[in-house]
Amino acid sequence: MIDSFAENEQNSAIAKNLALAIRRNNLDQFIEIINTLFADIPAEIFLAKKEAYYHSIVFLAIKLSGYHVGAEIRKSKGRLDAVMIYENRVYVFEFKLDSSVAEAIQQIHQKGYHRSFENQAKEIYLVGINFSSQTKEVEDWKVEKIA
């Protein structure tokens, strides 16, 4: 399945553009590409009411772009949704469905999901993403740089 994805010219361009957005730390473009992926999923297989479905699409998109991403990472106060480390940057993701990015960022702070990445000489970005089950895309997102 991954081979057929990679051999498709359109999919290859999406993966390359997503990789470029990550390299450039361009999260506007990152979100735009993620929404392009969601728009291409047929309605019959879109699980709009499941946060884990959106989460898995973002996880796979990052993975297929060639970056290491971890999901459901256990910490002392809970599990963070995803972490991606690229060179001198750490992205801590918290996903919400039909909620708010403020709640997502607040959860990262309250549970201290980012603390284990401190003192590593890396910039840390907290990324809250809220998906809409109605529009089937990223409805809102916020990035907070903390280090």
C-alpha positions as CSV (number, residue, x, y, z in Angstrom):
1,M,0.0,0.0,0.0
2,I,2.8,2.4,0.9
3,D,4.6,1.6,-2.4
4,S,1.5,2.4,-4.4
5,F,1.1,5.7,-2.5
6,A,4.7,6.7,-3.1
7,E,4.6,5.8,-6.8
8,N,1.5,8.0,-7.4
9,E,2.8,11.3,-8.7
10,Q,0.1,13.4,-6.9
11,N,0.7,11.6,-3.6
12,S,4.5,12.0,-4.0
13,A,4.0,15.7,-4.5
14,I,1.9,16.0,-1.4
15,A,4.5,14.1,0.7
16,K,7.3,16.3,-0.7
17,N,5.3,19.5,0.0
18,L,4.5,18.4,3.5
19,A,8.2,17.6,4.1
20,L,9.1,21.0,2.8
21,A,6.6,22.7,5.1
22,I,8.1,20.9,8.1
23,R,11.7,21.7,7.1
24,R,10.7,25.4,6.7
25,N,8.7,25.4,10.0
26,N,5.7,26.6,7.9
27,L,2.7,25.3,9.9
28,D,0.2,27.3,7.8
29,Q,1.3,25.2,4.8
30,F,1.4,22.0,6.9
31,I,-2.3,22.5,7.9
32,E,-3.3,23.4,4.3
33,I,-1.8,20.1,3.1
34,I,-3.4,18.1,5.8
35,N,-6.8,19.6,4.8
36,T,-6.1,18.7,1.2
37,L,-5.6,15.1,2.3
38,F,-8.9,15.1,4.2
39,A,-10.7,16.6,1.2
40,D,-9.6,13.7,-0.9
41,I,-11.0,11.0,1.4
42,P,-14.3,9.5,0.1
43,A,-17.3,10.2,2.3
44,E,-18.1,6.5,2.6
45,I,-14.9,5.7,4.5
46,F,-14.5,9.0,6.4
47,L,-15.0,8.4,10.1
48,A,-16.0,12.0,10.9
49,K,-17.0,11.4,14.5
50,K,-13.8,9.7,15.7
51,E,-10.8,11.9,16.8
52,A,-8.5,8.9,16.4
53,Y,-9.3,8.8,12.7
54,Y,-8.1,12.4,12.1
55,H,-5.1,11.7,14.4
56,S,-4.1,8.6,12.3
57,I,-4.3,10.6,9.0
58,V,-2.0,13.3,10.4
59,F,0.3,10.6,11.8
60,L,0.5,8.7,8.5
61,A,1.0,11.9,6.5
62,I,4.0,12.9,8.6
63,K,5.4,9.4,8.5
64,L,5.1,9.1,4.8
65,S,6.9,12.4,4.4
66,G,9.9,10.8,5.9
67,Y,9.8,12.2,9.5
68,H,9.8,10.4,12.8
69,V,6.6,10.9,14.6
70,G,5.5,9.2,17.8
71,A,1.8,8.7,18.8
72,E,0.0,8.2,22.1
73,I,3.2,8.7,24.0
74,R,2.9,7.9,27.7
75,K,4.0,10.5,30.2
76,S,3.6,10.7,34.0
77,K,0.4,12.7,33.7
78,G,-1.2,11.0,30.7
79,R,-0.6,10.4,27.0
80,L,0.2,13.0,24.5
81,D,-1.3,12.6,21.1
82,A,1.9,13.0,18.9
83,V,5.4,14.3,19.0
84,M,7.6,15.0,16.0
85,I,11.2,15.9,16.3
86,Y,13.0,17.6,13.4
87,E,16.6,18.8,13.8
88,N,16.5,21.5,16.5
89,R,12.7,21.5,16.9
90,V,10.2,19.5,18.8
91,Y,6.5,19.6,18.0
92,V,4.1,18.5,20.7
93,F,0.6,17.9,19.2
94,E,-2.7,17.7,21.0
95,F,-5.7,16.9,18.8
96,K,-9.3,17.7,19.6
97,L,-12.5,17.0,17.7
98,D,-15.4,19.5,17.8
99,S,-13.7,21.3,20.7
100,S,-11.2,24.2,20.8
101,V,-7.5,24.8,20.3
102,A,-7.4,26.6,23.6
103,E,-8.4,23.4,25.3
104,A,-5.7,21.5,23.4
105,I,-3.0,23.9,24.4
106,Q,-4.2,24.1,27.9
107,Q,-4.1,20.3,28.2
108,I,-0.5,20.3,27.1
109,H,0.4,22.8,29.7
110,Q,-1.6,21.2,32.5
111,K,-0.2,17.8,31.9
112,G,3.3,19.0,31.2
113,Y,3.6,17.0,28.0
114,H,6.4,19.2,26.8
115,R,8.6,19.0,30.0
116,S,10.5,15.9,29.0
117,F,11.8,17.8,25.9
118,E,13.2,20.8,27.8
119,N,16.9,21.3,28.3
120,Q,17.7,19.5,25.1
121,A,18.8,22.7,23.2
122,K,15.7,22.4,20.9
123,E,12.9,24.8,20.2
124,I,9.6,23.4,21.5
125,Y,6.4,24.1,19.7
126,L,3.0,23.2,21.3
127,V,0.5,22.6,18.5
128,G,-3.2,22.5,19.3
129,I,-5.4,21.2,16.4
130,N,-9.2,21.1,16.4
131,F,-10.9,19.0,13.8
132,S,-14.5,19.6,12.8
133,S,-16.7,16.5,12.2
134,Q,-19.0,18.7,10.2
135,T,-16.5,20.1,7.7
136,K,-14.2,17.1,8.0
137,E,-11.0,19.2,8.2
138,V,-8.8,21.1,10.6
139,E,-11.2,23.8,11.8
140,D,-8.7,25.7,13.9
141,W,-5.1,25.4,15.1
142,K,-2.6,27.3,17.2
143,V,1.1,27.1,17.7
144,E,2.8,28.3,20.9
145,K,6.6,28.4,21.0
146,I,7.9,27.9,24.5
147,A,11.7,27.5,24.1
